[in-house]
Amino acid sequence: MSDKRRAEIEAKRAKLAEIRKARADRERQRDTDRRPEVVGPSPRRDVSDLVDSLLGGSRRGGPDSFGDLTPSPSIPGTPAFGHPASVSGTSGLGLPPRTSSRQSDLTSDRGTNAGQMSSGTDHVMEREIYPRSMVGLIDVEEELFELPQKERVIYNKEVQTTATETELNMHDIEEEIRQRITREKDAEAEKVARDKELEEESVKLDREIEQEIRELTEEERASIFQAPEFLDFVEQSSKILQRALNDNYDYIRDYTIGAESGGDDSEGKRVKKVCEFFDERHVKNRSVTDADWSPKYPELSVASYNKNSAALNEPDGIVAVWNLHLLERPEFVFHSQSDVLSVTFSPFHSNLIFGGTYSGQILLWDTRAKHLPVLKTPLSAAGHTHPVYAMHMVGTQNAHNLITSSTDGTVCSWLVDMLAQPQETLELVHAGHNKTGEVAITTLDFPDNETTTFWVGTEEGNVYQANRYDRAGAKAGLNQYDVYKGHAGPVTGLHFHPLVGPVDFSDLFLTCSVDWTVKLWRAKSLAKPSTSSHLVPPVYSFEEADDYVYDVKWHPSHPAVWASVDGSAKFDVWNLNIDTEVPVVSTTVGSGLKAINKLQWDRKEGRRAALGGSDGKLYIYDIGDMAIPRESEWTDMQKTIASMAGGGGSSHVPGHVNGTGESDLLRLSGSR
C-alpha cells in the first residue's frame, strides 16, 4: 500500500475518532440537561420569577398581596383569606377559632395581642372578648362543616388597571413560553438529525476503512499487476532507482591524496572499458548490426539488432536505447518486423530514431511513443526493396533530409515527417559492369558541410563518387570514371575526416574491408571531374589487422586519431602523428571470441567509443587523454600526410582538396 493511501486511511480514522468523540460529548450533555439541579431554582420557580418580572409591582408582596383585593367577611367566625392572623389557632383551613374544645385558655392577653394585630392590618376579624368570670368552661363536641362564603368584591380604579395589565402580561408570557418550547423542540430535532447524519457518516467511514485494509484476492492482485498503468509506473520508477544505484561515484574519495605528485604519466592513455550493455530478455541470441550516440544526451546510445533464430515469437529486429546510468536493461526497446541493419539518431530531433531494415523499409521510432514505429515506408518499388546498410542525415535544422541506400544501388532522399514516398530516388548504375549495371552499396558517407556529393563503398571493393543533382561539370548519379580501387573485398566501412580545427582535412577519408586492411584516401577535386576511366589509388594502406575489418572511424576532435574494429575482437586506436605502422593501443574486447561489428565515437568529446559485438553486447570504452589534441596536432598532421604520400608532398598543400592532375595523384599515392 502506498504512503498516499496510508495517509488517506489515517485521515479517515482520525475523522471517525472525532465524530465518535463529538457524539459522546453530546450524550454527556444530554444526560446533564436531563438530571435535576441540586442547587438553584427549579424550572417552575424560573417561570414564576419570569411572571413576577413581567407583572412588576402587582405581585411584589408575593401571593399574600392579593389579600388586599378580598374584603373581610361580615359574619363573625368567617376566615379572612390572605392574612396570617385569620388562620391563627385553626387547623390550617381558614376556620374560625371556635374549633378549639377548650376556651378556658383565653386570657386577657389575647385581647391585647388582637388589638396590636388589628392595628397592623385593615383586614382582620372583629372578635368580642369576654371576661373569664362571665364565661364558663364547657366541653362541647361539634361537627364542623365548611360552607363556601360568597365573596364581596369591591372594584376601584387601581384594581381594574392592574387586572388588565395582568391579563396582557400573562398572554405575553404564554406566547414566549410557547416560542421557547418550539425553539427547544426544533433544537432537539436538529440534534437528532445531526446525530443521524454523523452516525451514517461514521458507518460509511468504517466501511471505507475496512475496504482499504482488507486483503486482496489473488485475482485482484493479478489484475492490478497486469494493469498498463501499474506496469508503466513500475517501469519508470525502477529505472530511476537503477540509475541512482549504477552511478559508481566514490563518495569517500580523498582528494588530498596524490595532489602534490604528478601521478602516472601513462594514466589516461590506456583504453578502459566503462561498461557493457546486455539484456537477456531482449537481445539474447542477437548480434549488434549498428550503433550511434544521442546528439543531445551524452549518456544515451542506441544499437540495432538482427533476429533471434531461437525465438520465433519475438520481433525479427529490435532497437535498444542504452543509458550509462542504467546498466541492467535498456532505457527504450523498439520493435521491427525485419532485421534492423542500420540505425541513427536524428541530429535535429533528440526523440527520433531512424532504422534501415533487411526488407528495405525505413522505420521511424519516437522515444515518447510505444515499441512500434510511428512512421514507416511502404514495401513498394517507390522505395527500397533490398537491404539498407547505410543511412546519413544531411542539411540543417530547418531543411534536412535522410539519405538511405540499399544493395540494389538505389539511393533515396526522405523528408522526416513524410515516409509514404521518397522525395527523390537515384539509381546508381555502372555501365562497365559485365552482368548487371547495379552498384551494390554497402556503406555511404558525406563530407562535412556537403549535402549533394557523397561517396559509396560497394560489395566489389571499389569506392565511387555520386551526386544527388546535376552540378557544374557533373551529372546526377554515379561518377563511373573515377574509381577508387584498392580493396580486394567488399568495403565494410567508409568515413570522412571531420571538419574541426584550424586546418581542413575534410578531403581525407578512411575505408575498411574484409581484405583485412584499412586504407586512407584523398577525394578527387570536384572542380575537374574525369571524362574517361581513371583509377584513384589510396594514399596509404594499414595492414595490421588479423581478421576482417568491419568498421573504421576518424576521431571527432583529434585530427590524427582514428580507430577500427575487426573480427578478432580487436579495438585498435591509431595516432598518425605518433606512428603510422602500428596502433597506439590495441585492446581485445570482451572474451575475444566474438567479432566486433560496429564502432561509433560519442558526438561531443570523443572520449568514449561504442563497440557493437556479434555476441549481442554493446561495449563502451574510454580512451582517456588520447582524445585531447594539442595545438600542434594539425600542423603535425600536415607533415604526416606529406610523408605518407612519399616525397611528393611539397607539390601540394596537405589538408586541402588536391587540385592536381593525374600525374600528381599517382605520385602522391603510395603504399607500404
Salt bridges, closest charged atoms under 4 A:
GLU8 OE1 - ARG5 NH1 1.85
GLU10 OE2 - ARG13 NH1 3.54
ASP25 OD2 - LYS21 NZ 3.49
ASP25 OD1 - ARG28 NH2 2.06
GLU27 OE2 - ARG30 NH1 3.09
ASP49 OD1 - ARG45 NE 3.67
ASP52 OD1 - ARG59 NE 3.64
GLU142 OE1 - ARG98 NH1 3.93
GLU175 OE1 - ARG178 NH1 2.58
ASP195 OD1 - ARG26 NE 2.54
ASP195 OD2 - ARG30 NH2 3.08
GLU197 OE1 - ARG194 NH1 3.68
GLU199 OE1 - ARG23 NH2 3.04
GLU201 OE2 - LYS15 NZ 2.94
ASP206 OD1 - ARG20 NH2 3.24
GLU208 OE1 - LYS12 NZ 2.84
GLU212 OE2 - ARG5 NH2 2.17
GLU215 OE1 - ARG221 NH2 3.40
GLU218 OE2 - ARG221 NH1 3.70
GLU220 OE2 - ARG214 NH2 2.99
ASP232 OD2 - LYS370 NZ 3.88
GLU235 OE2 - LYS239 NZ 3.78
GLU235 OE1 - ARG329 NH1 3.36
GLU276 OE1 - LYS273 NZ 3.03
GLU276 OE2 - LYS617 NZ 3.22
ASP279 OD2 - HIS282 ND1 2.37
GLU280 OE2 - LYS284 NZ 3.30
ASP292 OD2 - ARG603 NH2 2.84
GLU314 OE1 - ARG286 NH2 3.18
GLU331 OE2 - ARG243 NH2 2.20
ASP366 OD2 - ARG368 NH2 2.85
ASP408 OD2 - HIS386 ND1 3.40
GLU424 OE2 - ARG468 NE 3.12
ASP445 OD1 - HIS392 ND1 3.57
GLU450 OE2 - ARG471 NH1 3.45
GLU460 OE1 - HIS433 NE2 3.14
ASP507 OD2 - ARG522 NH1 2.53
ASP515 OD2 - HIS487 ND1 3.12
GLU544 OE2 - ARG672 NH1 3.80
ASP551 OD1 - LYS553 NZ 3.09
GLU581 OE1 - ARG672 NH2 3.18
ASP622 OD1 - ARG607 NH2 3.59
GLU633 OE2 - HIS558 NE2 3.45
GLU633 OE2 - ARG630 NE 3.02
GLU662 OE2 - HIS534 ND1 3.70
ASP664 OD1 - ARG667 NH2 2.61
